[in-house]
Amino acid sequence: MFAETRPKLIGARVARVEDLRLLTGGGTFVDDLHPPGRLHVAFHRSPHAHARIVAIDASRAASLPGVAAVVTAADLAGLVKPLRAPSKMPDYHMTTQYPLAQGKVRFVGEPVVAVVAASRCLAEDAVAALALDYEPLPAALDPHDAAAPHAPLLHDEAGTNVILARAFARGDVVGAMAAAVVRVRMRLRSHRKTPVAMENRACLASYDPGRRALTLHSTTQVPGIVRDALADFIDLPGLRVRVIAPDVGGSFGGKGSVYAEEVVVSALACRLGRTVGWTSDRIEDLVTTTQAFDETVDAELALDGDGRILALRADVVGDVGAYSIYPWTAALEPVQVASFLPGPYRLANYAASVRGVATAKPPTGPYRGVGRPISTFVMERLIDVAARRLKLDPTELRLRNFVGEDDFPYKTGSGIVWDRSSFAACLVRARDALDYPAARRDQAAARQAGRWIGIGFASYAELTGLGSRIAAAPGMPLNTGTEAVTVRIDSTGAVTAIAGSASQGQGIETMLAQVIADELGARFEDVRVVQGDSAALAHVTGTYASRSAVLAGGAATLASHAVRDKVIRVAAHLFEAAPVDIEATGGRVFVRGTDRVLGFRELARAVYAEMGRLPAGLRDDLEATIRYDPDFGTTSCATHAAIVEIDRETYAVNVIRYVVAEDCGRLINPLIVDGQVHGGVAQGIGAALYEEVIHGEDGQILTGSLADYIVPGATEIPAMQVLHLETPSPTTINGYRGMGEGGTIGAPAAIANAVSDALAPLGIEVSELPITPERLYRLIAAARTRD
């Protein structure tokens, strides 16, 4: 009698299948592709923040040996369209970005001329031989200055630098503020960050004149979006445009938009009929990859005498840079700051205004967390300051105000709906893991010894796995809320899954293989996952917004069930048994309670090759493509707890203990989730303590190398204790929730609260990120002067 039982893969700590090739040098990245006859592109980039292009003399550059073409905006006219990101949001001004600057430049580093040559060195030599004449124009680099009525305009057609505005309102904020016993008011500032992926941006375009077909290999996390954009911008039918994202060495959102370089390289391949490629160097990447986290928030929180939150109001000013990025628009980050500001708290009265202001800096775009690291920083700082005013423990104040179990589903003041999640349980688990009473006793003893040690908590909620009922950016017409997966058993019994996702290191191949093996009844080692190819499915977008487990996992589940049903119907006929008695597991099908068993290979042979064994109605391919839409999405949450010590001589902040208690629903692979949390916290520590893009008064970047733009290394990242609460989502297939961005969301606020707690005896409250030694020195010096 056959009765095979195999351990479930969903929930198991399965080693990542990607790691063998990635850790042994067997991966294939865009810059590994060197087809014969490849040409290389180098760009002349604007040396000015804002200037009119007066003249371009390319004659000397074009005459140099090895140069195939020198191209300006005029040469691309009629061949490509400009990048314009539309939105239905009121008070939004669409900007026009030409792939090569036309008329004037709007930030240092904007591409103006493309040189194509036989090697990158020859192309750079030709760039140096170009002669350009610019007329510098006034430039507003501070968003508050740029928002002033008579500020120099970046986009004359908009008539203003405030290219987007939005407001949220719920309840009677004015009345609640007037009735409050405690009101906490702060201006909080987060400075610009940039993703620093291991792999710089790169793209390689090939054009087949015979088929009139363009293939672009790109370091992108959104190959489907790039494909659709190129089909529009270069006016080619979609079937003649293919975008492939091979192995990608990290992204963190920075490779989630359509870039001018991708359009230029593709247009050059079409024009020259050659393979044309570009790989940025680190300076280019730091200067031109979209940046983020550049907001100033004036916020006020009102509470009653028992510490119940009565109202919150805020004014958000986002520095969105020179252009509204495609397709997400410049509204992506600043509007999400205001949208998520209420966090996991009950809040009857809420008012917020948002302005996105164009400045002569590189555009801002997606970055891991998108707005929520800032909203969490603001809200959690207000909570801690209020707790000090009320003489309440900060964890107790949070517990008094969390959305409760009986409140779900809960609609926030900005209109976001939280489904059932573990807001309070995460805080309690993190507090217990920290051994909070003992940590406070140790802190008191350390203070007696003259040490600056602080404890900080931060709780947040985020919307993950967005469905089609809510746009990733407000008013954006692109539907990013669905995902399709094809599952196929071939004639050998092997399983191929084709997904619209595009991994940048998250372990998606492993995660999807686990889901499919369990739901289909296949062996894990027999499942191959294909992704990152716009030609694989009718509609793909990519991987972003903590969506892969929810959307791709959900679609893979549905497709696996559809194929499993076919397998069972075939097996039932072959076994002459009822379908209800057939089971599939471990790549085999069998009749329960008997010794009759078939492997997937034998069953597939019966379907595809041994035509006489099955009637026509059962000879259908063992394949299904299913699209999944989770409608609104689902809630993930966590509490982060940090203990820090500030060096009294250097003012450096050392994170000496870190705990995360998170709820991302049913876990598919805890090992991968741990890795996501660890990596996210590392980036959050960078945002809290180290990373800052700085521009000079002339718009020149002052942090154009990794000697100046500081990212944390292994020695700056503490050991972490990660606790998982598995509250299955009530709104998604299998109860999955997203987790990819969570670590980055909670860490900056937790560390800021810990630093403020360490300096509480001096009356210091942190209101600016990153918390650099210089900023701490100035805060402490000012506090001592007051004393």
C-alpha positions, 0 to 999 in steps of 0.5 A: 500500500502506497501512502507517501507523506512528505514534510510541507515546504511552505513554512520550511527554512529551505536553502535558496536555490539561487545562492549556488550560482550567485555565490560562486560567480555563476550568475549572469548580469547585464555587464556580463553580456558581450556579444560580438560587435557590441558598441558602448555608450558614454554620456556627456552630463550636465555640469549645471543644476539649471542652464540653457543649452546654447550650442553643441559642437560634436565635430571633433568628437565624431571624427575620433577613431572608433566613434560610431555616433554622437547623438543629441536631442535633435538627432532623436527627434521623431524617433523617441517620445519624451517621458511623461508620467500622467496622473488623474490626481488634481493639482498635479502638473505633468513634467516633460523629460527628454531622454537627452536634454532639450533646450535646457538642463535641470539637474547636475548629471542630466544626460545631454549627449550620447557618444557611441564607440567601440569601447567605453574608453573611446566613448569617454574620450569622445565625450571629453572632446565635445564642446558645449556652451551653456547659459546658467540660470538661477536655480532653487535647490531648497524646496521651501524657496522653490515653492515661493511665488517668484522662485525660478521655474524649472518647468515654465509650462507648469507655472509653478514648482509645486507640481503636486498637492493633496490634502487629507481630512477626517473629523474635527481636528481644530476642536480636538486640538482645543480640547487636548491636555497635551499637544506635541509639535515638531518639525521633522526632517529626513535628508536625501538617500540613494539606493547603493546596490552592489550592481550599478545600473546597466542596459544592453539593447539589440535590434534585429532589422529582419524582424524589426525587433528590439531586445533590451537587457536591463538591470530593472525590477520592472521589465514589463513596465519598461517594455510597455514604455519602450513600445510607446516611446519608440513606437514599436508594436509590443510583440517586437519589444522584449525586456529581460532582467537577468540576475540583478545585483540589488535594487531597493527601488532604485531600478524600479522606474524607467530611465532616460538611459534605457530609452536612449540605448534602445533608440540607438540600437534601433537607429544603428542596427547594432548592439549598444550597451551602457554600464554606469560607474559608481559616480554616475550611479550616485549622481543619477539614480533616483533618490528618496526620503527628502521630506520636511514634516511639520506635525502636531499630536494632541492627547487627553490626560490619559494619553489617548490620541485625540488628533493629528495634523501635518504639513508635508513638503517633499523635495521631488527633484527635477522631474516626475518619474515614470510611471510612478510620478513624483507623488509616490513618496510625499503622498505616501508619507501623509497616507501612512502617517496615522500608523497603527493607531486609532485616530478619529481626527486627522488633517494633512497637506502635501506639496511636492516641490520641483528642485534642480536636483536628481528626481526622487523615486521609489526607495525601500519603504516609500514614504513609510520610513518617514511617516513612521519616524514622524509619528513614533517621535511624536509618541515618545515626546508625548510619553515624556510629557505625560510621564508615561512609559512609551510602550504603554502609551502605544498600547493604549492607542493601537487599533484593537482586535475588535476594531478590524477592519479599520479605516485610517484618517487617510482612507487606508484600511487595515485588515486584522493584524498583530499591532499590540502583540508585536510590541509585547513580544519585542518588549518581552524579548528585550527584557524591558525591565532589566534593560531599564535597570541597566540603563539607570546604572549606566547613567550613574556611571556617566554613559549615554545609553538609550532604549527606543521602540517604533511600531508601524503598519504598512499595506502590502501586496496592493491589488487593483483597487488601489494605485501604487501612486495616487491617480496613476493609470497603470494597473500594478495590482495583478499578477499572473503565473503559468505552471506547466508540467512538460513531457518529462514530468518536470515543472516550469513556472513562469512568473511576472516577478523580477528578482533582485536578490529576494529569493523569489525563485526559491519561494515560488518553487516551495509554493508550487511544489506543495500546492501541485504535489511536485518535488521541489527539485523538479520545479524551475521558476522563470521570471524577469522576462516581459515576453513570458506572459501577456502582462507583467510589471515586476517586483516592488511594493512588497508584492511577490509573496502575496501576488505571485504566491497567490497566482502560483497557488491558483495555477498549481491547483488548476494543473493539479486538477488536470493531473488528478483527472488523468490519474483517475482515468488511468487508475480507473478510480474516482478523482476524490480518491487520488492524491498527489505528493512528491511528484507522484500520484496514487490511489489512497489505500492502495499500492497503485502509483504513477510518477509525474514522468509516467503520467506526462508520457501518457498525456503527451506521447501515448495518445491511445491511453487517454480519450481526447477530453483528457489530452489537454496540456498539463498547464494553466495560467492564472491571474490573481488580484488581491483587490486592496492588499493586506496589512503587515506590521512590526515593532522594532526595539533598539538599545544604543550607546553614544560615545561621549568623545566622538558622538558616534552612535553604536547600536548594541541590541536590536529586536524585531517582532513582525507579522507578515502572515503565513510564512513561506520561508522563514529563512528568507524572511529573516534575510529580508528583515536583516537587510532592511534593518541594515538599510534603516540603520544607514538612513538613521545614522549615516547616509545622506546625499548632499548638494552644494549651493550650486547643485553639485553633488558633494557625496559623489563617491563611497568615501563621502556617501557613507553606508554601514558595513558589517561592523556597524550592524548588530546581531538581531533577534527576529521574532515572527508572529503568523497571523494569516491575512484574512484577505489574501490566498493562503494568508500571505502578507508582504515583508520586503520593506519592513526593516527599513520602515521601522529602524530609523524611528526606533534608533531616533527614539533610542538616541533621544532617550539616551539624551533625555537628561539633557532635554534633547529631542532628535528631529533630523535624520541621519543622526550624524556625530556632527549633528549630535555635537551641535545638539549637545553643545546647544543643550549645555549652553542652555543649561 
